[in-house]
Amino acid sequence: MAFTKAVRKKSKLRLGITGPSGSGKTLGALLIAKGLGGKIAVIDTEKGSASLYADNRKYDVEFDSQDLDPPYAPENFIKAMREAEQGGYDVLIIDSTTHEWSGVGGCLELVDEIAKARYKGNSWSAWSDITPRHRAFIDAIQRSPMHVIITMRSKTETAQTEGQNGKKQVVKLGMKAEQRDGFEYEMTVVLDVVHDTHFVQTSKDRTGLFMDRDPFKISEATGVMLREWLESGAEPAPEGVTAQELADWQAAIESAADMESLVAEYKAAVKLARERKDKLSEDAFVAAKDKRKKQLEQPQPEFEDEDIPY
């Protein structure tokens, strides 16, 4: 495989907004989503906090919301994301992903439960079960066809140091998001909101839009600016069939009730694979079709009344 000149392509936004409770993360996410344009969905773990901005004439953001209640296992977030994708939404806000990590039934609680149940309290062994589940949550965000905006609660980190006079003193080291270390690496941009002023600083920026910029407040214009940057790239090459699409179409083919249904499901699946230029998935659909065709062609057993138990 030869190297080719790198070209920035059109892409979907992966934006993180961090800040302590009450700093304005939810409103900031909604304003950016409005600027991005399209249908907006919110996965709300904050007891309906996003809905407080519904029908607010000052901000005028229209969106649909789904309240996500405990347990906050990674799979429950993934399920809600799939529903948003199937609903045809353009922008998804997850408010907040902190619950997936440290909320009731989130990863940290799951580690403790699994350690006690399976590994005699050994949490290191339990992480071998939880890490893949957390990774699947991150992958779902990365692979989503929607723009995804996530919020994360943060708290001020402090440390005790020795001052010039030799006395111990507590100093602030900055804000730390309540998520697994390294989560921010998966984002295109991470905006950190200060509680008192609601001003934003950027801790990560792959766009270059916020580089060396003074602190600012999030507005709809922030989303417009991001949208213009995202759409200014080259047209991306067709992507292959996703793992979820592959599994769904295989299941549809393998469960076809009759030959007519089998032909319809198979044709639709192959059309998708060819549009995405995904030969491996097309081969998988052929195999699934051949398997189901043989099953449907086999003569079905006939039962006499006396063979049927009552």
BADREN-809078 format. One record per residue (C-alpha): residue number from 0; x, y, z. Coordinates in steps of 0.2 Angstrom, whole numbers. Example, Ala and Ser with C-alpha at 12.3 -4.5 7.8 and 13.67 -1.06 7.14 Angstrom:
NODE, 0, 62, -22, 39
NODE, 1, 68, -5, 36
//
This chain:
NODE, 0, 0, 0, 0
NODE, 1, 8, 17, -6
NODE, 2, 8, 33, 4
NODE, 3, -2, 47, -3
NODE, 4, -3, 66, 1
NODE, 5, -13, 69, 17
NODE, 6, -29, 78, 14
NODE, 7, -41, 85, 28
NODE, 8, -58, 77, 24
NODE, 9, -76, 82, 29
NODE, 10, -80, 75, 46
NODE, 11, -92, 74, 60
NODE, 12, -88, 84, 76
NODE, 13, -83, 75, 92
NODE, 14, -84, 89, 105
NODE, 15, -81, 88, 124
NODE, 16, -87, 102, 136
NODE, 17, -80, 101, 154
NODE, 18, -84, 111, 169
NODE, 19, -91, 110, 187
NODE, 20, -109, 108, 190
NODE, 21, -119, 125, 186
NODE, 22, -105, 131, 174
NODE, 23, -116, 131, 159
NODE, 24, -111, 115, 150
NODE, 25, -129, 110, 145
NODE, 26, -133, 127, 138
NODE, 27, -117, 128, 129
NODE, 28, -119, 111, 121
NODE, 29, -137, 116, 115
NODE, 30, -131, 132, 107
NODE, 31, -116, 124, 98
NODE, 32, -129, 110, 92
NODE, 33, -140, 124, 85
NODE, 34, -126, 132, 76
NODE, 35, -121, 115, 68
NODE, 36, -139, 114, 61
NODE, 37, -151, 99, 59
NODE, 38, -161, 89, 71
NODE, 39, -154, 88, 89
NODE, 40, -156, 74, 101
NODE, 41, -151, 74, 119
NODE, 42, -147, 59, 131
NODE, 43, -150, 67, 148
NODE, 44, -143, 59, 163
NODE, 45, -145, 76, 173
NODE, 46, -163, 73, 178
NODE, 47, -171, 83, 164
NODE, 48, -159, 98, 165
NODE, 49, -158, 100, 146
NODE, 50, -177, 101, 145
NODE, 51, -177, 117, 156
NODE, 52, -171, 126, 140
NODE, 53, -185, 120, 129
NODE, 54, -196, 133, 123
NODE, 55, -184, 147, 130
NODE, 56, -187, 162, 118
NODE, 57, -170, 169, 123
NODE, 58, -160, 154, 116
NODE, 59, -174, 146, 104
NODE, 60, -166, 129, 103
NODE, 61, -177, 115, 97
NODE, 62, -173, 97, 102
NODE, 63, -179, 80, 107
NODE, 64, -173, 72, 124
NODE, 65, -172, 55, 131
NODE, 66, -170, 54, 150
NODE, 67, -158, 40, 154
NODE, 68, -160, 33, 172
NODE, 69, -148, 22, 182
NODE, 70, -140, 10, 180
NODE, 71, -128, 20, 169
NODE, 72, -119, 5, 161
NODE, 73, -110, 8, 145
NODE, 74, -122, -3, 135
NODE, 75, -137, 9, 140
NODE, 76, -128, 24, 133
NODE, 77, -124, 14, 117
NODE, 78, -143, 8, 115
NODE, 79, -149, 26, 117
NODE, 80, -136, 32, 104
NODE, 81, -142, 18, 92
NODE, 82, -160, 25, 94
NODE, 83, -154, 42, 90
NODE, 84, -145, 36, 74
NODE, 85, -161, 27, 69
NODE, 86, -171, 42, 72
NODE, 87, -162, 52, 59
NODE, 88, -154, 65, 71
NODE, 89, -140, 76, 65
NODE, 90, -133, 81, 82
NODE, 91, -132, 71, 98
NODE, 92, -128, 78, 115
NODE, 93, -124, 66, 129
NODE, 94, -126, 76, 145
NODE, 95, -117, 69, 154
NODE, 96, -104, 55, 151
NODE, 97, -98, 57, 169
NODE, 98, -112, 45, 174
NODE, 99, -106, 32, 162
NODE, 100, -89, 32, 172
NODE, 101, -94, 36, 190
NODE, 102, -113, 36, 191
NODE, 103, -124, 23, 199
NODE, 104, -121, 7, 189
NODE, 105, -107, 15, 179
NODE, 106, -90, 8, 176
NODE, 107, -82, 11, 193
NODE, 108, -97, 3, 202
NODE, 109, -97, -11, 190
NODE, 110, -78, -14, 193
NODE, 111, -82, -16, 212
NODE, 112, -97, -27, 209
NODE, 113, -88, -39, 197
NODE, 114, -72, -39, 208
NODE, 115, -82, -46, 223
NODE, 116, -93, -58, 212
NODE, 117, -79, -65, 201
NODE, 118, -62, -61, 207
NODE, 119, -62, -62, 226
NODE, 120, -61, -43, 227
NODE, 121, -47, -41, 215
NODE, 122, -52, -25, 205
NODE, 123, -37, -27, 193
NODE, 124, -44, -42, 186
NODE, 125, -61, -35, 185
NODE, 126, -55, -21, 174
NODE, 127, -52, -34, 161
NODE, 128, -71, -36, 160
NODE, 129, -75, -17, 161
NODE, 130, -62, -10, 150
NODE, 131, -69, -18, 134
NODE, 132, -86, -12, 138
NODE, 133, -80, 6, 141
NODE, 134, -70, 5, 125
NODE, 135, -86, 0, 116
NODE, 136, -95, 16, 122
NODE, 137, -80, 26, 115
NODE, 138, -81, 17, 99
NODE, 139, -99, 20, 97
NODE, 140, -96, 39, 99
NODE, 141, -82, 38, 86
NODE, 142, -91, 28, 73
NODE, 143, -108, 38, 75
NODE, 144, -114, 46, 59
NODE, 145, -120, 61, 69
NODE, 146, -111, 76, 77
NODE, 147, -108, 71, 95
NODE, 148, -106, 83, 109
NODE, 149, -102, 76, 126
NODE, 150, -102, 85, 143
NODE, 151, -91, 80, 158
NODE, 152, -92, 86, 175
NODE, 153, -75, 92, 182
NODE, 154, -68, 96, 199
NODE, 155, -53, 107, 204
NODE, 156, -37, 97, 207
NODE, 157, -26, 103, 221
NODE, 158, -9, 98, 228
NODE, 159, 1, 103, 244
NODE, 160, 17, 111, 240
NODE, 161, 31, 120, 249
NODE, 162, 31, 139, 247
NODE, 163, 46, 150, 246
NODE, 164, 45, 153, 265
NODE, 165, 46, 134, 267
NODE, 166, 28, 133, 273
NODE, 167, 16, 120, 266
NODE, 168, 3, 128, 255
NODE, 169, -12, 121, 244
NODE, 170, -11, 126, 225
NODE, 171, -24, 123, 212
NODE, 172, -17, 112, 197
NODE, 173, -32, 115, 186
NODE, 174, -48, 106, 182
NODE, 175, -50, 87, 179
NODE, 176, -64, 79, 170
NODE, 177, -73, 65, 179
NODE, 178, -71, 52, 166
NODE, 179, -57, 39, 163
NODE, 180, -40, 47, 160
NODE, 181, -37, 49, 141
NODE, 182, -55, 51, 137
NODE, 183, -52, 69, 130
NODE, 184, -40, 61, 117
NODE, 185, -55, 55, 107
NODE, 186, -62, 72, 105
NODE, 187, -59, 85, 91
NODE, 188, -61, 99, 103
NODE, 189, -62, 100, 122
NODE, 190, -69, 116, 129
NODE, 191, -67, 120, 148
NODE, 192, -80, 131, 156
NODE, 193, -76, 141, 171
NODE, 194, -90, 141, 184
NODE, 195, -90, 159, 190
NODE, 196, -89, 168, 173
NODE, 197, -95, 155, 161
NODE, 198, -80, 159, 150
NODE, 199, -71, 145, 140
NODE, 200, -54, 140, 138
NODE, 201, -48, 126, 126
NODE, 202, -38, 112, 132
NODE, 203, -38, 103, 116
NODE, 204, -41, 109, 98
NODE, 205, -38, 99, 82
NODE, 206, -46, 113, 72
NODE, 207, -35, 127, 75
NODE, 208, -50, 138, 77
NODE, 209, -47, 142, 96
NODE, 210, -28, 142, 96
NODE, 211, -21, 157, 105
NODE, 212, -38, 164, 107
NODE, 213, -43, 174, 123
NODE, 214, -57, 166, 134
NODE, 215, -74, 167, 127
NODE, 216, -92, 163, 130
NODE, 217, -100, 149, 120
NODE, 218, -114, 155, 108
NODE, 219, -123, 148, 92
NODE, 220, -109, 157, 82
NODE, 221, -97, 144, 90
NODE, 222, -107, 130, 82
NODE, 223, -108, 139, 65
NODE, 224, -89, 142, 65
NODE, 225, -86, 123, 69
NODE, 226, -98, 118, 55
NODE, 227, -90, 128, 42
NODE, 228, -73, 121, 47
NODE, 229, -80, 103, 46
NODE, 230, -88, 105, 29
NODE, 231, -73, 114, 22
NODE, 232, -63, 98, 20
NODE, 233, -63, 86, 5
NODE, 234, -77, 74, 1
NODE, 235, -72, 58, 11
NODE, 236, -71, 41, 3
NODE, 237, -86, 30, 5
NODE, 238, -84, 20, 22
NODE, 239, -87, 2, 24
NODE, 240, -102, -6, 32
NODE, 241, -101, -4, 51
NODE, 242, -100, -19, 62
NODE, 243, -118, -15, 69
NODE, 244, -125, -14, 51
NODE, 245, -116, -30, 46
NODE, 246, -124, -39, 61
NODE, 247, -141, -32, 58
NODE, 248, -142, -36, 39
NODE, 249, -135, -54, 42
NODE, 250, -148, -57, 56
NODE, 251, -162, -50, 44
NODE, 252, -156, -62, 30
NODE, 253, -154, -77, 41
NODE, 254, -172, -75, 48
NODE, 255, -181, -72, 32
NODE, 256, -198, -81, 33
NODE, 257, -199, -86, 15
NODE, 258, -189, -85, -2
NODE, 259, -197, -68, -7
NODE, 260, -192, -60, 10
NODE, 261, -175, -68, 8
NODE, 262, -172, -60, -9
NODE, 263, -178, -43, -4
NODE, 264, -166, -43, 12
NODE, 265, -152, -49, 2
NODE, 266, -153, -37, -12
NODE, 267, -154, -22, 0
NODE, 268, -139, -28, 10
NODE, 269, -128, -31, -5
NODE, 270, -133, -14, -12
NODE, 271, -127, -6, 4
NODE, 272, -111, -16, 3
NODE, 273, -108, -11, -15
NODE, 274, -111, 8, -11
NODE, 275, -99, 7, 3
NODE, 276, -86, -3, -8
NODE, 277, -85, -16, 5
NODE, 278, -82, -33, -3
NODE, 279, -79, -42, 14
NODE, 280, -97, -38, 20
NODE, 281, -104, -42, 3
NODE, 282, -96, -59, 4
NODE, 283, -103, -61, 21
NODE, 284, -121, -57, 15
NODE, 285, -119, -70, 1
NODE, 286, -114, -83, 14
NODE, 287, -129, -79, 25
NODE, 288, -141, -79, 9
NODE, 289, -134, -96, 4
NODE, 290, -136, -103, 21
NODE, 291, -154, -97, 23
NODE, 292, -159, -103, 5
NODE, 293, -154, -121, 9
NODE, 294, -164, -120, 25
NODE, 295, -180, -114, 16
NODE, 296, -178, -127, 2
NODE, 297, -177, -141, 14
NODE, 298, -194, -150, 15
NODE, 299, -203, -146, 31
NODE, 300, -209, -160, 42
NODE, 301, -228, -164, 42
NODE, 302, -237, -168, 58
NODE, 303, -252, -179, 61
NODE, 304, -264, -173, 74
NODE, 305, -259, -188, 85
NODE, 306, -241, -182, 85
NODE, 307, -245, -165, 93
NODE, 308, -246, -166, 112
NODE, 309, -260, -158, 121
//
